[in-house]
Amino acid sequence: MEISNEYKKNIYWVLLVFLIILSLYFAIKFLSEFKSYDMIGSTEVSVITLSGHGEIQAVPDIASVYFTINKEAKTVKEAQTFVAEIEKKALDFLKENNILEKDIKTLNASFNPKYEYKYASQLCNEFGCPPNGKSVIVGYESSESITVKVRNTDDVGKIIQGLGTLGVSDLNGPNFSIDNEDGLKAEARKKAIDDAKAKAKALANDLGVHLGKIISFNESGDYPVPMYDKVMMGESVTKDSSVPSIPKGENTISSDVTITYEIR
């Protein structure tokens, strides 16, 4: 019995539709499983977080000294002239002691009027007395603030002593610090990271898991904060007094890191 062409066409179309439906089914199933796997890997990942600490001690190699020059006078010119004279003496002294010009910096320079309240009776003249008192300008104050970086820390006592004899009105320091801390910061960070890694490996071993990739990293540091000690000036500071010895001690540069690992 011969199969008609029409019947063959119908069988062909039925098989084609069946294959298309079957392909769609497996494609949908594959995408569904892939999406499920992707979600597990990104949102349900297990992690552990460990902190590490590292620090470096170093002897300071620079010192900063801060001083001001103040003068009150009847006129602005007189006050500024006095400040300029003291400033020149201070700068000449610093240069004589091998302080570089780039290490001498003016932080602030200003002049301000000085007021005094006068009562009505104090303002009387040949024309009589005013009904009320008022504040009047009685002079001017000129001020200049300068900071000095001393690169030879053994000379800092001599620098402070010399400035104290030149008529500066305020003297603070020294503040000992490290000129280039970047390298030491990197060393402290490396120690902190190694500390955190060692803790993470030990914990993973105890838990029976394996460390994966790093999910996050955070660092905080504790670096030396500038502190100035007030130098008392007076009759005890003279050119003939012995040069004071100022201990430098050590500065501590530290780093604290937090590392989060994926675990498997």
ROKOLLUM-28968 format. One record per residue: x, y, z of N, C-alpha, C in turn. Coordinates in steps of 0.1 Angstrom, whole numbers, padded with zeros to 4 digits, always signed. Layout:
residues N
XYZXYZXYZ/...
This chain:
residues 264
+0009-0012+0000+0000+0000+0000+0009+0012+0000/+0006+0021-0009+0015+0032-0011+0010+0044-0002/+0020+0050+0005+0017+0062+0014+0017+0074+0005/+0006+0082+0007+0004+0094-0002+0014+0105+0003/+0016+0113-0007+0025+0125-0004+0019+0134+0007/+0006+0135+0007+0000+0144+0017+0002+0139+0031/+0001+0125+0032+0003+0119+0045+0018+0121+0050/+0027+0120+0041+0041+0122+0044+0044+0136+0049/+0037+0146+0042+0039+0160+0047+0034+0162+0061/+0023+0156+0064+0017+0157+0077+0026+0152+0088/+0032+0140+0085+0041+0133+0094+0053+0143+0096/+0058+0148+0086+0070+0157+0086+0067+0169+0095/+0056+0175+0093+0052+0187+0101+0050+0184+0116/+0045+0172+0119+0043+0168+0132+0056+0166+0139/+0065+0159+0133+0079+0157+0138+0086+0170+0140/+0085+0179+0131+0091+0192+0132+0086+0200+0144/+0073+0200+0146+0068+0208+0157+0072+0201+0170/+0073+0188+0170+0077+0181+0182+0091+0184+0186/+0100+0184+0176+0114+0188+0178+0116+0202+0183/+0108+0211+0178+0108+0225+0182+0104+0226+0197/+0093+0220+0200+0088+0220+0214+0099+0214+0223/+0105+0203+0219+0115+0196+0228+0127+0205+0229/+0131+0212+0219+0143+0221+0220+0140+0233+0229/+0128+0238+0228+0124+0249+0237+0124+0245+0251/+0119+0233+0254+0119+0228+0267+0133+0227+0274/+0142+0221+0266+0156+0220+0271+0163+0233+0273/+0159+0243+0263+0165+0256+0264+0161+0263+0277/+0148+0262+0279+0142+0269+0291+0148+0263+0304/+0149+0250+0304+0154+0243+0316+0169+0247+0318/+0177+0247+0308+0191+0251+0309+0192+0265+0314/+0185+0275+0309+0185+0288+0314+0181+0290+0328/+0171+0282+0332+0166+0282+0346+0177+0277+0355/+0184+0266+0352+0194+0261+0360+0206+0270+0361/+0210+0276+0349+0221+0286+0349+0219+0298+0357/+0206+0303+0357+0203+0315+0365+0203+0311+0380/+0199+0299+0383+0199+0295+0397+0213+0294+0402/+0222+0288+0394+0236+0287+0398+0243+0301+0399/+0239+0310+0390+0245+0323+0391+0241+0331+0403/+0228+0329+0407+0223+0336+0419+0230+0330+0432/+0233+0317+0432+0239+0311+0443+0254+0317+0444/+0260+0318+0433+0274+0323+0433+0276+0338+0437/+0265+0346+0435+0267+0360+0437+0260+0365+0450/+0249+0360+0453+0241+0365+0465+0241+0357+0477/+0245+0344+0476+0244+0335+0487+0258+0330+0490/+0268+0337+0486+0282+0333+0489+0285+0334+0504/+0292+0325+0509+0297+0325+0523+0310+0332+0524/+0312+0340+0535+0324+0348+0536+0329+0347+0551/+0341+0350+0552+0347+0353+0566+0355+0366+0565/+0354+0374+0576+0361+0387+0577+0371+0387+0588/+0383+0391+0585+0394+0391+0595+0401+0405+0595/+0405+0409+0607+0413+0421+0608+0428+0418+0611/+0436+0428+0607+0450+0426+0609+0456+0439+0613/+0467+0439+0621+0474+0451+0626+0489+0450+0624/+0494+0461+0620+0509+0462+0618+0514+0476+0621/+0526+0476+0627+0532+0489+0631+0547+0489+0629/+0552+0502+0627+0566+0504+0625+0571+0515+0634/+0582+0513+0641+0588+0524+0649+0600+0530+0642/+0600+0543+0642+0611+0550+0635+0615+0562+0643/+0628+0565+0643+0633+0577+0649+0630+0589+0641/+0624+0600+0646+0621+0612+0638+0634+0618+0632/+0633+0623+0620+0644+0629+0613+0643+0644+0610/+0631+0649+0614+0630+0664+0612+0622+0669+0625/+0624+0682+0627+0616+0689+0638+0611+0702+0633/+0599+0705+0638+0593+0718+0634+0592+0727+0647/+0595+0740+0644+0595+0750+0655+0586+0761+0650/+0577+0766+0659+0568+0777+0655+0570+0789+0664/+0570+0801+0658+0571+0813+0667+0564+0824+0660/+0560+0834+0669+0553+0846+0664+0561+0858+0669/+0558+0869+0662+0564+0882+0666+0552+0892+0667/+0551+0898+0678+0540+0908+0680+0546+0921+0685/+0539+0932+0681+0543+0945+0686+0531+0955+0686/+0529+0962+0697+0519+0972+0698+0525+0986+0697/+0520+0995+0689+0525+1008+0688+0514+1018+0685/+0518+1031+0685+0508+1041+0682+0503+1041+0667/+0512+1038+0659+0509+1037+0644+0512+1024+0638/+0505+1021+0627+0508+1008+0620+0522+1007+0615/+0528+1018+0610+0542+1018+0605+0551+1014+0616/+0549+1020+0628+0559+1018+0639+0558+1003+0643/+0546+0997+0644+0544+0983+0648+0550+0974+0638/+0548+0977+0625+0553+0968+0614+0568+0969+0613/+0574+0981+0616+0588+0983+0615+0595+0974+0626/+0589+0974+0638+0595+0966+0649+0594+0951+0645/+0583+0947+0640+0582+0932+0636+0592+0929+0625/+0593+0938+0616+0603+0935+0605+0617+0934+0610/+0621+0942+0620+0634+0942+0625+0637+0928+0632/+0627+0924+0640+0629+0911+0647+0629+0900+0637/+0620+0901+0627+0620+0890+0617+0633+0889+0610/+0639+0900+0606+0653+0900+0600+0663+0893+0608/+0663+0896+0621+0673+0890+0630+0670+0875+0631/+0658+0871+0631+0654+0857+0632+0659+0849+0620/+0656+0855+0608+0659+0849+0595+0674+0848+0594/+0681+0859+0597+0696+0858+0596+0702+0847+0605/+0696+0846+0617+0701+0836+0627+0698+0822+0621/+0687+0820+0615+0683+0806+0610+0692+0803+0598/+0695+0812+0589+0704+0810+0578+0718+0807+0582/+0722+0814+0593+0736+0812+0598+0737+0797+0604/+0726+0792+0608+0726+0778+0613+0721+0768+0603/+0723+0771+0590+0721+0761+0579+0706+0757+0577/+0697+0766+0581+0683+0763+0578+0680+0768+0564/+0675+0760+0555+0672+0763+0542+0661+0773+0540/+0661+0782+0531+0650+0792+0529+0637+0785+0526/+0637+0773+0519+0625+0766+0516+0618+0760+0529/+0626+0759+0540+0621+0754+0552+0616+0764+0562/+0616+0777+0558+0611+0788+0566+0598+0793+0559/+0587+0792+0566+0574+0796+0560+0566+0805+0569/+0561+0816+0563+0553+0825+0570+0538+0820+0570/+0533+0818+0582+0519+0812+0582+0509+0823+0582/+0512+0834+0588+0502+0845+0589+0509+0858+0592/+0504+0869+0586+0509+0883+0589+0497+0892+0589/+0496+0900+0600+0484+0909+0601+0487+0921+0610/+0478+0930+0609+0478+0941+0619+0464+0945+0622/+0462+0949+0634+0448+0952+0638+0448+0964+0647/+0438+0972+0647+0437+0984+0656+0434+0979+0670/+0439+0987+0679+0436+0984+0694+0426+0995+0699/+0415+0990+0705+0405+0999+0709+0405+1000+0724/+0400+1012+0729+0399+1014+0743+0386+1023+0745/+0378+1019+0755+0366+1026+0757+0369+1039+0765/+0364+1050+0760+0366+1063+0767+0352+1068+0772/+0352+1071+0785+0340+1077+0791+0338+1091+0786/+0326+1096+0788+0323+1110+0783+0332+1120+0789/+0335+1118+0802+0344+1128+0809+0358+1128+0804/+0362+1116+0798+0376+1115+0792+0377+1122+0778/+0365+1125+0773+0365+1130+0759+0362+1145+0759/+0362+1151+0770+0360+1166+0771+0371+1174+0764/+0367+1184+0758+0376+1194+0752+0371+1208+0754/+0377+1217+0747+0373+1231+0749+0359+1234+0744/+0353+1224+0737+0339+1226+0733+0329+1220+0742/+0334+1213+0752+0325+1206+0762+0327+1191+0762/+0318+1184+0768+0318+1170+0769+0307+1163+0761/+0309+1153+0754+0299+1146+0747+0289+1139+0757/+0277+1136+0752+0267+1130+0761+0271+1115+0765/+0277+1108+0756+0280+1094+0758+0295+1091+0755/+0300+1080+0761+0314+1075+0758+0314+1067+0745/+0326+1063+0741+0327+1055+0729+0341+1048+0729/+0342+1038+0720+0355+1031+0718+0363+1039+0708/+0376+1042+0711+0384+1049+0702+0397+1041+0700/+0403+1043+0688+0416+1036+0685+0427+1042+0693/+0434+1034+0700+0446+1039+0708+0459+1034+0703/+0459+1026+0693+0471+1021+0687+0469+1009+0678/+0479+1003+0674+0478+0991+0664+0487+0980+0668/+0483+0968+0665+0492+0956+0668+0495+0949+0655/+0508+0947+0653+0513+0940+0641+0518+0926+0646/+0514+0916+0638+0518+0902+0642+0522+0894+0629/+0532+0885+0631+0536+0876+0621+0540+0863+0627/+0535+0852+0621+0537+0838+0626+0546+0831+0616/+0556+0824+0620+0565+0817+0612+0568+0803+0617/+0568+0793+0608+0572+0779+0612+0585+0776+0605/+0593+0768+0612+0607+0765+0607+0608+0749+0608/+0613+0744+0597+0616+0729+0597+0631+0727+0599/+0635+0720+0609+0649+0718+0612+0652+0704+0608/+0661+0702+0598+0664+0689+0592+0674+0682+0600/+0683+0689+0607+0693+0683+0616+0687+0684+0630/+0681+0673+0634+0674+0673+0647+0683+0675+0659/+0696+0673+0657+0706+0676+0668+0707+0691+0671/+0703+0699+0661+0705+0713+0663+0692+0720+0668/+0681+0712+0671+0669+0719+0674+0670+0726+0687/+0677+0721+0697+0679+0728+0710+0686+0742+0708/+0696+0742+0699+0703+0754+0697+0694+0764+0689/+0686+0759+0680+0677+0768+0673+0667+0775+0682/+0661+0767+0691+0651+0772+0700+0657+0782+0709/+0669+0779+0714+0676+0788+0724+0679+0801+0717/+0684+0800+0704+0688+0813+0697+0676+0821+0694/+0665+0815+0690+0653+0823+0687+0647+0830+0700/+0649+0823+0711+0644+0829+0723+0651+0841+0728/+0663+0844+0723+0670+0856+0727+0668+0867+0717/+0660+0866+0707+0659+0876+0696+0647+0885+0698/+0639+0882+0708+0627+0891+0710+0614+0886+0704/+0614+0873+0700+0601+0868+0695+0592+0867+0707/+0579+0869+0704+0569+0870+0715+0563+0856+0719/+0565+0846+0710+0559+0833+0714+0567+0823+0706/+0570+0812+0713+0579+0801+0707+0573+0788+0711/+0570+0779+0702+0565+0766+0704+0572+0755+0697/+0574+0744+0703+0581+0733+0696+0591+0726+0706/+0598+0716+0701+0597+0711+0687+0587+0700+0686/+0582+0699+0673+0574+0688+0669+0582+0678+0661/+0585+0667+0666+0594+0657+0659+0585+0648+0650/+0590+0647+0637+0582+0638+0628+0592+0632+0618/+0586+0624+0609+0594+0617+0598+0591+0624+0585/+0601+0628+0578+0600+0636+0566+0592+0629+0555/+0596+0616+0553+0589+0608+0542+0583+0596+0549/+0570+0596+0552+0564+0585+0559+0558+0574+0549/+0558+0577+0536+0551+0568+0527+0557+0554+0527/+0570+0553+0527+0576+0539+0528+0573+0532+0540/+0573+0539+0552+0570+0533+0565+0555+0529+0565/+0547+0537+0559+0532+0534+0559+0530+0521+0551/+0538+0519+0540+0536+0507+0532+0541+0495+0540/+0552+0496+0548+0557+0485+0556+0546+0481+0566/+0540+0491+0573+0530+0489+0583+0518+0482+0577/+0514+0486+0565+0503+0480+0558+0506+0465+0554/+0518+0463+0550+0522+0449+0546+0521+0440+0558/+0526+0445+0570+0525+0437+0582+0510+0434+0586/+0502+0444+0584+0488+0443+0588+0481+0433+0579/+0484+0433+0566+0478+0424+0556+0483+0409+0559/+0496+0408+0562+0501+0394+0565+0494+0389+0578/+0492+0398+0588+0485+0394+0600+0471+0389+0597/+0464+0396+0589+0450+0393+0586+0450+0380+0578/+0459+0378+0568+0460+0366+0560+0462+0353+0569/+0472+0355+0578+0475+0343+0587+0462+0340+0596/+0455+0349+0601+0443+0347+0609+0433+0340+0600/+0431+0345+0587+0421+0339+0578+0424+0324+0575/+0437+0321+0573+0441+0307+0570+0438+0298+0581/+0442+0303+0594+0440+0295+0605+0425+0292+0608/+0417+0302+0606+0402+0301+0608+0396+0291+0598/+0400+0293+0585+0395+0284+0575+0399+0270+0577/+0411+0267+0582+0415+0254+0586+0407+0248+0597/+0404+0256+0607+0396+0252+0618+0381+0248+0614/+0376+0256+0604+0363+0254+0599+0362+0243+0588/+0373+0239+0583+0373+0229+0573+0368+0234+0559/+0372+0247+0556+0368+0253+0544+0380+0258+0537/+0379+0263+0524+0390+0268+0517+0387+0283+0514/+0398+0291+0514+0397+0305+0511+0395+0307+0496/+0386+0316+0493+0385+0320+0478+0390+0334+0476/+0384+0340+0467+0388+0354+0463+0385+0364+0474/+0392+0375+0474+0390+0386+0484+0377+0394+0479/+0368+0395+0488+0355+0402+0485+0357+0417+0487/+0363+0421+0498+0365+0435+0501+0378+0437+0510/+0383+0450+0510+0395+0453+0517+0393+0467+0522/+0397+0470+0535+0396+0483+0541+0408+0485+0550/+0413+0498+0549+0425+0501+0558+0422+0514+0565/+0427+0514+0578+0427+0527+0585+0441+0527+0592/+0446+0540+0594+0459+0541+0599+0459+0551+0611/+0469+0549+0619+0471+0557+0631+0485+0564+0630/+0485+0576+0625+0498+0582+0622+0501+0593+0632/+0514+0597+0634+0517+0607+0644+0510+0620+0642/+0504+0626+0652+0497+0639+0652+0507+0650+0656/+0509+0661+0649+0518+0671+0653+0514+0677+0667/+0523+0678+0676+0521+0683+0689+0533+0693+0692/+0529+0704+0697+0539+0714+0700+0540+0716+0715/+0553+0717+0720+0555+0720+0735+0558+0734+0736/+0552+0741+0745+0554+0755+0747+0568+0757+0754/+0576+0766+0748+0589+0769+0753+0588+0781+0761/+0591+0781+0774+0590+0792+0783+0602+0801+0781/+0599+0814+0778+0610+0824+0776+0611+0834+0787/+0622+0839+0790+0624+0849+0800+0638+0851+0803/+0641+0854+0816+0655+0857+0819+0664+0844+0819/+0657+0832+0820+0665+0820+0820+0670+0816+0806/+0664+0823+0795+0669+0820+0781+0679+0831+0778/+0691+0828+0777+0702+0838+0774+0711+0832+0764/+0719+0840+0758+0729+0835+0748+0740+0827+0755/+0742+0829+0768+0753+0822+0775+0748+0809+0782/+0735+0807+0782+0730+0794+0788+0734+0783+0779/+0735+0771+0786+0739+0759+0778+0728+0754+0769/+0732+0748+0758+0722+0744+0748+0715+0732+0754/+0701+0733+0754+0694+0722+0760+0694+0709+0751/+0694+0698+0757+0693+0685+0750+0678+0681+0750/+0673+0678+0738+0659+0675+0736+0658+0661+0730/+0653+0651+0738+0652+0638+0734+0642+0637+0722/+0645+0629+0712+0636+0627+0700+0626+0615+0702/+0630+0605+0709+0622+0593+0711+0619+0586+0697/+0608+0579+0697+0604+0572+0684+0590+0575+0681/+0587+0576+0668+0573+0577+0663+0568+0563+0659/+0555+0561+0661+0549+0548+0657+0540+0550+0646/+0542+0543+0635+0533+0544+0623+0526+0530+0623/+0512+0530+0623+0505+0518+0623+0495+0517+0612/+0490+0505+0609+0480+0503+0599+0471+0492+0604/+0458+0494+0602+0448+0483+0606+0440+0481+0593/+0439+0468+0590+0432+0464+0577+0421+0454+0581/+0411+0454+0573+0400+0444+0574+0398+0438+0560/+0399+0424+0559+0398+0417+0547+0387+0407+0547/+0378+0407+0537+0367+0397+0537+0370+0387+0525/+0370+0374+0529+0373+0364+0519+0360+0356+0516/+0359+0351+0504+0349+0341+0500+0354+0328+0504/+0346+0319+0510+0350+0306+0514+0342+0295+0506/+0349+0284+0504+0342+0273+0496+0343+0260+0504/
